[in-house]
């Protein structure tokens, strides 16, 4: 399996509901390093997994929809604990939608899977991987 990873970051604010979250139940900020990995079994006709420039551009567009937002105030996240794991899935699904619409080029239609990792720090991160 071949893979290409591109990176960006987001800064958000949010809070959680539930005793399991302790002090994170209060409004707080988070800065995430975002890695998006695109996987495929065979390289495309240009011998690449995906156009790195387009992948970087589209990841940037996806994270800009979340960046500098208080997710508690975003209607699409109403009543949802926007955990790191949950946000990794949101980003992966939005990238998958962009691939389906051709935003990463025709060659990207051969991508078999996307994995998104959100790094909370140098010692903790969460990820989500999905097939296409």
Secondary structure, DSSP 8 states (H G I E B T S, - for coil): -EEEEEEEEEEEEE---SGGGGGGGS-EEEEEEEEEEEEESS--TTS-SS-HHHHHHHHHHHHHTTTTEEGGG-GGGTT----HHHHHHHHHHHHHHHHHTTTT-GGGGG--EEEEEEESSSS-EEEEEEE-
